[in-house]
Amino acid sequence: MALTSTPGPRASRVTHASRVSHDPHASRDPRAPRASSREADGLAVASFVLGLLGLLVMNILLGPAAIVMACLALARSTARRGRALLGLALGIADLVVLAVLVTVNGTVSWSFGG
């Protein structure tokens, strides 16, 4: 009772601590939502870059990686939704190019010579 009747720094700390501990929506780290958003945005950009590179080289590895990263970015509600969708489309295009190369040439590699 002495803490509540005498104002002082200790009383304000107790009151503040009790207020914070009873709030069910209070997060422990205020930067956590922003870090998750930045991570999702990074996944969206990475999926786009990997999908684009996969059209030129190593489409057997980069295509599926772009698809997985794009799906993760979309599931985490990225702010760069368009970039994630482009990464998804490019990843699928990588696999289509791979299927065409295997069908036409019978190989998984590019050949520019005649």
JORASUL-V751786 format. One record per residue. N is the residue number from 0. RES is the residue in one small letter. PSI is psi in whole degrees, 0 to 359 (* if undefined). OMEGA is omega as a letter, one per 20 degrees, with the letter a starting at -180 (* if undefined). Layout:
n=N res=RES psi=PSI omega=OMEGA
n=N res=RES psi=PSI omega=OMEGA
This chain:
n=0 res=m psi=332 omega=a
n=1 res=a psi=330 omega=a
n=2 res=l psi=323 omega=a
n=3 res=t psi=333 omega=a
n=4 res=s psi=332 omega=a
n=5 res=t psi=117 omega=r
n=6 res=p psi=141 omega=a
n=7 res=g psi=176 omega=a
n=8 res=p psi=326 omega=a
n=9 res=r psi=321 omega=a
n=10 res=a psi=320 omega=a
n=11 res=s psi=326 omega=r
n=12 res=r psi=318 omega=a
n=13 res=v psi=316 omega=a
n=14 res=t psi=315 omega=a
n=15 res=h psi=317 omega=a
n=16 res=a psi=322 omega=a
n=17 res=s psi=326 omega=r
n=18 res=r psi=317 omega=a
n=19 res=v psi=320 omega=a
n=20 res=s psi=336 omega=a
n=21 res=h psi=354 omega=r
n=22 res=d psi=110 omega=a
n=23 res=p psi=340 omega=a
n=24 res=h psi=0 omega=a
n=25 res=a psi=130 omega=r
n=26 res=s psi=153 omega=a
n=27 res=r psi=326 omega=a
n=28 res=d psi=110 omega=a
n=29 res=p psi=345 omega=r
n=30 res=r psi=355 omega=a
n=31 res=a psi=312 omega=r
n=32 res=p psi=324 omega=a
n=33 res=r psi=321 omega=r
n=34 res=a psi=322 omega=r
n=35 res=s psi=320 omega=r
n=36 res=s psi=318 omega=r
n=37 res=r psi=323 omega=r
n=38 res=e psi=319 omega=r
n=39 res=a psi=321 omega=r
n=40 res=d psi=321 omega=r
n=41 res=g psi=322 omega=r
n=42 res=l psi=322 omega=r
n=43 res=a psi=314 omega=r
n=44 res=v psi=318 omega=r
n=45 res=a psi=321 omega=r
n=46 res=s psi=321 omega=r
n=47 res=f psi=313 omega=a
n=48 res=v psi=315 omega=r
n=49 res=l psi=321 omega=r
n=50 res=g psi=321 omega=r
n=51 res=l psi=316 omega=r
n=52 res=l psi=327 omega=a
n=53 res=g psi=337 omega=r
n=54 res=l psi=336 omega=a
n=55 res=l psi=315 omega=a
n=56 res=v psi=150 omega=r
n=57 res=m psi=48 omega=a
n=58 res=n psi=340 omega=r
n=59 res=i psi=334 omega=r
n=60 res=l psi=317 omega=a
n=61 res=l psi=331 omega=r
n=62 res=g psi=304 omega=r
n=63 res=p psi=325 omega=r
n=64 res=a psi=320 omega=r
n=65 res=a psi=321 omega=r
n=66 res=i psi=315 omega=a
n=67 res=v psi=315 omega=a
n=68 res=m psi=322 omega=r
n=69 res=a psi=318 omega=r
n=70 res=c psi=320 omega=r
n=71 res=l psi=318 omega=r
n=72 res=a psi=318 omega=r
n=73 res=l psi=324 omega=r
n=74 res=a psi=331 omega=r
n=75 res=r psi=11 omega=r
n=76 res=s psi=63 omega=r
n=77 res=t psi=151 omega=r
n=78 res=a psi=341 omega=r
n=79 res=r psi=58 omega=a
n=80 res=r psi=320 omega=r
n=81 res=g psi=319 omega=r
n=82 res=r psi=323 omega=r
n=83 res=a psi=320 omega=r
n=84 res=l psi=322 omega=r
n=85 res=l psi=320 omega=r
n=86 res=g psi=321 omega=r
n=87 res=l psi=314 omega=r
n=88 res=a psi=319 omega=r
n=89 res=l psi=324 omega=r
n=90 res=g psi=319 omega=r
n=91 res=i psi=320 omega=r
n=92 res=a psi=324 omega=r
n=93 res=d psi=317 omega=r
n=94 res=l psi=327 omega=r
n=95 res=v psi=316 omega=r
n=96 res=v psi=318 omega=r
n=97 res=l psi=315 omega=r
n=98 res=a psi=321 omega=r
n=99 res=v psi=317 omega=r
n=100 res=l psi=318 omega=a
n=101 res=v psi=322 omega=a
n=102 res=t psi=315 omega=a
n=103 res=v psi=310 omega=a
n=104 res=n psi=340 omega=a
n=105 res=g psi=18 omega=a
n=106 res=t psi=166 omega=a
n=107 res=v psi=359 omega=a
n=108 res=s psi=157 omega=r
n=109 res=w psi=150 omega=r
n=110 res=s psi=117 omega=a
n=111 res=f psi=343 omega=a
n=112 res=g psi=168 omega=a
n=113 res=g psi=* omega=*
